[in-house]
Amino acid sequence: MSPTLIRRSIAEFVGTFWLVFGGCGSALIAAAFPELGIGFVGVAFAFGLTLLTMAYAIGHISGCHINPAVTCGLVAGKRFPAKDLPAYVVAQVLGGIAASAVLYVIVTGNPAFNAASSSFASNGFGAHSPGGYSLLACFVAEFVLTFFFLWVIMGSTDKRGVPAGFAPLAIGLCLVLIHLISIPVTNTSVNPARSTGPAIFAGYWWPLQQLWLFWVAPILGAVAGGWVYLFLFRAPDKSFDGEQY
């Protein structure tokens, strides 16, 4: 692994740590805090703000994917080289797990928190969906939302469109909107790394058993989004060589 790829992977680790720590931390610690809880809207904005802030912090270093589905989608859309995909995904997953471990230390410091009976902000379907949504409904939601997430990412980072420096705003607000739509459905994943960390530290068995959906649906949605965006909107005179532009 080249020194440059190592540095970029470290940036992805840190970025994913911040996303999971900030987003899931807001759900675990602040969402239902007595009288002053931030609720679904607050959690949605927490996820969006973590992505927005990291996009400005590490976007120039690694592209700030901080999401295995996004990396796969950008490979499909010819914005990222496939050879760097494994390093990014490993760094992202480890970042999500590390953030969940730190959150576990924090929340178990409260005597009122019951680690053995907590879902730990995990994603789920069926009986474990916040709103009781079926497997099919949850799959479709995760697929469609990640599909459009990729479109916003690719469109806002297209040099033919949004002025430089504004892409993080569009991408961060898109993630807020995604959470506003889907927290009641799946608790919102669209990010396998975000789903994996909390599932490991949950006090139940079902988050790990249902984790497959939150890898398969977001990745398929992102890859489809990358392919379709590339097919419809690639510049006629642009030669795509697998590098981000």
Buried (B, 14 or more C-beta within 10 A) or exposed (E): EEEEBEEBBBBBBBBBBBBBBBBBBBBBBBBEEEEEEBEBEBBBBBBBBBBBBBBBBBBEBBBBBBBBBBBBBBBBBBBBBEEBBEBBBBBBBBBBBBBBEBBBEEBEEEEEBEEEEBBBBBBBBBEBBBEEBEEEBBBBBBBBBBBBBBBBBBBBBBEEEBEEEEBBBBBBBBBBBBBBBBBBBBBBBBBBBBBBBBBBBBEBEBBEEBBEBBBBBBBBBBBBBBBBBBEEBBEEEEEEEEEEE
